[in-house]
Structure formats: C-alpha cells, structure tokens
C-alpha cells in the first residue's frame, strides 16, 4: 500500500515521503494521482489541530486514508516571530532560500548564546470513517548565521547540531532522517500503525 500525503507543498511532501520510506512505509504526494485540493487555511496555533484538520479534509475529499504534517521552527529568544505560524508570519509567498534569509536577518543581532532553536513536527493520519492518530517529535539545535548544506533544504540549512558540528542539510539522509523532527515523528507514527495492524490480526 502506498499512502497519500495531504499537502500541496512539494518540498515538504518529498521530505516526509523520504522519512516514512526510511522506516519502511511507502508514501507519495496526493497530487501525483488525485485532483488538486484547496486545503482550509490554518487558523490555529496548534500543530496537532493543523495536522488533523488537513488530514481529515483530504481523507473526506479523497475517500482514502492520508497522512498530513504540520511543523515549525521555534526560537525561544523570539517567541513572537518563529513558531507554529512561521510560514504565515513570514508570508506564504516567501519560501525556501528567501524565507531562511528573512530569519537570518531578523536574528542578526542575537548572540550565539541566544540562538537556540527547536523544530517540531506533528503527523496525523485520518481515515474517511473518522479515525485519527497523531505522532509528534522535536529536535533541538542552534540557528546559523549563514545557510549551509546541500543534502536537504528549508530550515535544515539553518539548523546547526553542535554534537555533529554540522547543519542538518550537511548530513546525507542516512544520518539526517533519524535526527530530524519529521523523521522521529514518522518512526513514532509507523509504530502506532503497526500496533493497530497487529491488534486486528
């Protein structure tokens, strides 16, 4: 079975598919085989609510079980700027490299000691019959002053891991995925799915 990912964000969908595949679950962006969906606007400050809303919407429209993601970058020193509404706050038209540059500019005056950051991910699976499960995970690190790395994109190019002396984007998938917020959430989600499968066998 190949699961459908409920997102119109191609980059996020590819990363989530890679994270799920790492732990043995096949998934692909819904729009590769299904008609385009206009997802409801995110109106909450809850990762769980956002992910569940997207998953339920797509499951109801497509008539199959889907997986949705909501994630964010949080910097304790700038709680009103970075968090669950990061993409909204920076503007939906600002993406990728430009979005990262906005973050770098906003944090330019912060000393290294105040550049701690957390990335959070929530994954939600929804079925057309109303069932829902969720999984969450976080990773802690620091925000760099420049974008570094070629193995992945988005916030990974800003997210420095002191233990490895590299950003997430400097690590190939074999190393990166088990460390990331989305990768850990994918592992947790698949564990739940396997437990559900086992309970009905």
C-alpha positions, -999 to +999 in steps of 0.1 A: +000+000+000+012+035-009-001+062+015-011+096+003+005+127+018-020+155+023+000+186+013+004+210-017+040+217-006+062+196-029+094+200-008+077+191+025+059+161+008+092+148-006+109+150+027+080+134+045+079+106+019+117+100+025+113+099+062+084+074+060+103+053+035+133+052+058+112+033+083+096+011+057+063+029+047+056+039+011+040+073+006+037+098-022+022+133-026-016+130-031-014+153-062+005+128-082-026+106-086-055+127-073-072+160-082-059+192-066-073+201-032-076+236-017-069+230+019-086+251+046-065+280+059-045+273+091-062+294+117-049+279+149-016+279+168-017+242+174+005+218+154-019+190+162-050+208+152-035+220+119-022+185+110-055+168+120-076+194+100-055+188+069-057+151+072-094+149+078-101+173+050-081+152+025-095+119+038-130+131+034-124+145-001-104+116-015-121+088+003-089+071+015-066+073+045-040+101+043-010+114+062-007+152+070+021+172+086+024+204+105+058+216+116+075+247+127+107+264+138+108+279+173+134+302+187+129+309+225+146+343+221+120+354+195+088+337+206+065+361+186+084+357+154+091+320+150+068+291+159+038+273+147+028+302+124+063+307+110+052+302+074+023+326+078+043+352+097+070+353+070+044+353+042+033+324+021+050+339-010+083+338+007+098+303+006+130+283+006+162+303+005+144+337+008+125+326+039+157+315+055+173+348+047+144+366+064+151+346+095+189+353+093+182+390+091+157+390+119+182+372+142+213+390+132+217+409+165+213+378+187+245+364+202+253+328+198+241+320+233+206+331+224+203+313+190+189+281+205+161+267+184+136+238+183+120+222+153+087+205+160+067+181+138+032+166+141+020+139+118-017+130+116-033+100+099-070+103+091-094+078+077-127+085+059-145+068+088-134+094+112-105+077+129-074+098+136-040+091+151-011+116+157+026+115+164+049+143+175+086+148+178+112+176+183+148+183+178+170+210+195+198+229+179+210+264+170+203+288+142+234+296+120+243+330+106+245+316+070+228+289+050+249+258+049+244+224+032+232+207+000+216+174+011+182+190+021+165+223+020+143+246+040+152+252+077+176+223+076+201+247+061+199+269+092+197+243+119+231+236+135+237+205+156+266+211+180+271+174+185+278+168+148+293+202+140+271+205+110+237+217+099+210+191+091+214+200+055+251+189+056+241+154+066+230+128+040+196+112+045+210+081+061+223+102+090+199+131+088+164+114+089+168+097+122+178+130+138+151+153+124+118+162+140+099+148+110+119+116+109+113+109+145+076+116+142+075+093+112+090+065+132+065+071+160+036+071+136+046+039+119+049+022+153+013+032+160+002+019+126+019-014+132+003-017+166-031-011+151-024-037+124-013-062+150-044-057+171-067-067+143-048-097+131 
